[in-house]
């Protein structure tokens, strides 16, 4: 029978919380997964929309603007929920019969199944990526727009195609310039991954909730959660600072 | 002498403002044409119409007999044969001087890297910038940047080079080094169209001079004609004002 007597005192991290280290570690990996895949999807999509908006004709840039406005105007959580629910809707409407109970896993050190990918996780990654793309697109477009039209005219006048100008003149400079603003997104996204709780992903915060429910050590556990996010975000920020310094164009 | 550039009845308006009102002239092999006149006369617009940075509303431009307006014209390849040197230099700021000069031949003309570097060295030697090839544009003075701009145009081995007020943005001390380079390449037989008010340059190498005012070529003639006995009063006044302003610094 658990002794609730010293709940108000300081409870050291042995015995109690240590036994949950495995689960917390696994769930933190899931959070990392959500973060990294979401960021990468966001980058690829965001870059595409930024180029469409800045250099596409009237038609392409309107599509890009529409996307960015809709995504930024709706909550991340509704986007994730909708994406998650689409195949459910497709099944219910009889359009197709999609399998939703699949999962990828590995066997952990204690012989238990550790899920690395299922539909909930995938839907969350897609939602985070599609959402992040809209914000990343704007950061990058701002940087692209700051490159003087003079250089673009010079590129055109030596015979470069539009695509060549983008690839050889705009992107090398624009992506560098976008780093400070972009690192905002890289720093925020880990915190947003918690929305995955809503579609049943056992990510870090969700696991923490479970541990608290079992150990009643709410302050300690949530402090650990906060600290882990802090460590991750600080690491990412420092890394981006370093990249920004290393890629600086001399004299600029 | 073969005609390199044939400009026929070019008209260009920006909104309600008619900037070019039917400009016609041609440029033969190794000729140097100097276009001068008050600001707002359409001189820069004319150059930008020639290489289709701003396509004209009416009229046609022929490069060695090929129309730049033709629907099936390979505009990028035609542009690659028309060099341009800009008032604001417009170097690619993320590339070293050498790379600024090699990128055109490599990416547009498909020249192999070693050969492109060869070409670049030759062009950069011509503009006397050999010790600065590893520097970035931001580390160079205006005159140095402009000389690299000229090298960039030379490396493409174009049929004609357009100069849009190449020394107007330079400190007086730096104008001389750029004009000297332009004199050298003019004497070496480069076909050039130069928009400038550096009358010393015109006097030294211009085959023909055009005075433009309010969108039309008011008078055509040799330097001798203009400096001894211009026809129109307007031209006379303009030249007089230049003499007053620049008389002291005139280069040979």
Interface residues (C-beta under 8 A of the other chain):
Chain A: X148 X150 X151 X153 X154 X155 X156 X157 X158 X159 X160 X161 X164 X168 X169 X172 X173 X176 X249 X250 X251 X252
Chain B: X51 X53 X76 X77 X78 X79 X80 X81 X82 X83 X84 X86 X88 X90 X91 X92 X93 X94 X103 X104 X107 X108 X109 X136 X137 X138 X139 X149 X152 X153 X156
